């Protein structure tokens, strides 16, 4: 009986870890979809990545809602040529995920080439089985 009890506890811990890692992989995939959508500038892809309640904070202090975020990129006002993410961590708690990473990008805003290096905090929320970007805040590295 004692071994059966121990086996049940170990099984529950394993299932819980598997579920969390499965969600972490799904969140990582959502981050990658967002990265690709930001490079392509595809309006439909950008809209699909973001929650209708999105609060998108830039490192310079500008705050955008979903419509403003999508328009900023889809209109070509902000153009990402490349986006490389590093030092990424993902923490999932039920239907909320916190992602942190460093974003290095090359840009071409208004035909003017540039480079960006920022630290980013993303918050994703699971909506109808899909991970959607709920909040983002970027800061310049110190």
C-alpha positions as a printed Julia matrix, in Angstrom:
142×3 Matrix{Float64}:
  0.0    0.0     0.0
  2.83   2.37    0.89
  4.42   1.8    -2.53
  1.14   2.39   -4.31
  0.75   5.72   -2.52
  4.34   6.72   -3.41
  3.77   5.7    -7.04
  0.6    7.83   -7.19
  2.44  10.91   -5.88
  5.34  10.48   -8.3
  2.88  10.0   -11.18
  1.01  13.2   -10.3
  4.25  15.17  -10.15
  5.34  13.78  -13.52
  1.99  14.61  -15.16
  2.08  18.12  -13.7
  5.64  18.69  -15.01
  4.7   17.33  -18.42
  1.66  19.61  -18.65
  3.73  22.63  -17.69
  6.46  21.8   -20.2
  3.8   21.22  -22.88
  2.42  24.71  -22.16
  5.93  26.18  -22.14
  6.53  24.71  -25.61
  3.21  26.14  -26.82
  4.16  29.57  -25.43
  7.57  29.35  -27.09
  5.77  28.6   -30.37
  3.51  31.64  -29.81
  6.6   33.82  -29.28
  8.06  32.5   -32.54
  4.81  33.22  -34.42
  4.87  36.77  -33.04
  8.53  37.21  -34.06
  7.8   36.06  -37.62
  4.66  38.22  -37.85
  6.64  41.29  -36.75
  9.19  40.64  -39.51
  6.6   39.92  -42.22
  4.35  42.81  -41.21
  1.36  40.66  -42.13
 -1.71  42.29  -40.57
 -3.7   39.05  -40.13
 -0.75  37.27  -38.51
 -0.13  40.18  -36.13
 -3.81  40.31  -35.17
 -3.88  36.54  -34.58
 -0.95  36.76  -32.13
 -2.42  39.47  -29.93
 -5.23  39.6   -27.41
 -7.92  42.21  -28.0
 -6.86  43.62  -24.59
 -3.2   44.05  -25.59
 -1.1   46.67  -23.82
  2.16  47.04  -25.79
  4.89  49.13  -24.17
  7.92  50.38  -26.08
 11.3   51.09  -24.47
 10.85  54.8   -25.23
  7.61  54.99  -23.23
  5.02  54.74  -26.03
  2.06  52.52  -25.06
 -0.13  50.99  -27.77
 -3.33  48.95  -27.81
 -3.82  46.06  -30.24
 -5.03  48.18  -33.15
 -2.15  50.65  -32.76
  0.45  47.86  -32.42
 -0.81  46.11  -35.55
 -1.09  49.32  -37.58
  2.39  50.5   -36.55
  3.96  47.38  -38.08
  1.5   46.46  -40.85
  1.58  50.0   -42.28
  5.38  49.9   -42.57
  5.89  52.72  -40.07
  7.99  50.27  -38.08
  9.9   47.7   -40.17
 11.82  44.79  -38.69
 14.3   43.27  -41.13
 15.56  40.73  -38.58
 14.69  39.85  -35.0
 16.91  37.6   -32.93
 15.85  36.54  -29.44
 18.25  35.33  -26.75
 18.33  34.52  -23.04
 14.66  33.55  -23.16
 12.87  32.25  -20.08
  9.27  31.09  -19.88
  7.2   30.65  -16.75
  3.68  29.24  -17.02
  1.08  29.44  -14.27
 -2.31  28.04  -15.3
 -3.54  30.24  -18.2
 -0.85  32.92  -17.88
  2.73  32.84  -19.12
  5.57  35.27  -18.49
  8.34  35.42  -21.08
 11.57  37.39  -20.8
 14.24  37.72  -23.44
 16.73  40.03  -25.11
 15.66  41.26  -28.54
 18.31  42.21  -31.1
 16.88  43.53  -34.34
 17.78  45.33  -37.51
 15.18  47.83  -38.62
 14.37  49.98  -41.63
 11.88  52.54  -40.32
 11.02  55.08  -42.99
 13.84  53.78  -45.19
 16.37  54.5   -42.45
 18.4   51.41  -41.4
 18.85  50.95  -37.67
 19.56  48.48  -34.89
 17.72  47.76  -31.67
 18.81  45.89  -28.54
 16.23  45.77  -25.74
 15.11  43.59  -22.86
 11.5   42.49  -23.19
  8.83  41.18  -20.84
  5.86  39.48  -22.51
  2.7   38.25  -20.83
  0.63  35.67  -22.68
 -2.85  34.49  -21.78
 -4.47  31.29  -22.99
 -7.67  32.25  -24.86
 -9.83  29.47  -26.29
 -6.83  27.13  -26.3
 -4.48  29.65  -27.99
 -1.71  31.65  -26.33
 -2.23  35.36  -27.1
  0.01  38.3   -26.26
 -1.72  40.25  -23.49
  1.05  42.65  -22.47
  4.54  43.62  -23.51
  7.06  45.99  -21.95
 10.5   46.73  -23.32
 13.39  48.49  -21.61
 16.8   49.56  -22.78
 19.54  47.42  -21.22
 21.54  49.09  -18.52
